[in-house]
Amino acid sequence: VEEIGKRLAKAQSENVRLERTIQEKKDQANVFANKGGKLRAVAKRMRTLAEELEENKVDIRREDKTLSPFVIECQDIVGPIIDIKTVSVQGMYGPAVKQVNLALKRNTHLLVTGPNGIGKSTFLEALARGDTERAVITPGVKVGYYRQDFSSLDFDKTVGEELMDVMQDKNMEVVYQVAAKFLIPAELVKNKVESLSEGQKGLLMLARLYVEQPELLILDEPTNHINFRHVPVMAEAFNQYKGTMILVSHVPDFVASIRIDEVLDLEKLS
């Protein structure tokens, strides 16, 4: 993706600039230190500044690490996975329920579009919680739900507990392996979800989907908070997904990288 390439080049350029500035501060510190007297305090400040810049450079290098390719597996289920009957859209005079009658089978990717505020996220939430007035999900189908606000995670649980909850075979060794695969350091596995950065919460959501292996994947703005370097890997994983997928995304490059079989434009229904 062209935009991702531009941002990566910018980050690399920033890293080079930091290295040059750090060396300048170290050289200045050495000069002031050799002159003695009050200039030693200046030298100390130069060294402190160089150390702070060094920390920033290390952070950028850590961010250079990109997700490895991954595949979200799912069971092969015959017939419709979900039968969407109605959708509530926010129109000029308030919410209105519209008939849809859209049956989605395995290996079908649906893109839901429409302007902000029309009800895309509300629609996905209703599907995920099994609102039978909106849709019927085939019994036995596992639903994987990526919420853009991460509220489907329990912030009081640890990272390990969140992964263990969706594992068929509970295995702490596998928990650490999966966490590492999604760039979550081992020292964070026993920490509460609330302690994670927004980006790490996004990676944890991806890790859960990877472990859960859902037949129905509901994705609400999955690129929000995710480092841009990971986006092409995410797109390829969703592109290859063989289950039923319902996607909302405002990122054209991301959507263009994913196979879309059907489009539900809520604006046309309003």
Secondary structure, DSSP 4 states (H G I P E B T S, - for coil): -HHHHHHHHHHHHHHHHHHHHHHHHHHHHHHHHHH-TTHHHHHHHHHHHHHHHHHHHHHHHHHT--PPP---------SEEEEEEEEEEEETTEEEEEEEEEEEETT-EEEEE--TTSSHHHHHHHHHTT-TTTEEEPTT--EEEE-TT-TTS-TTSBHHHHHHHT-SS--HHHHHHHHHHTT--GGGTTSBGGGS-HHHHHHHHHHHHHHH--SEEEEESTTTTS-GGGHHHHHHHHHH--SEEEEE-S-HHHHHTS---EEEEHHHH-
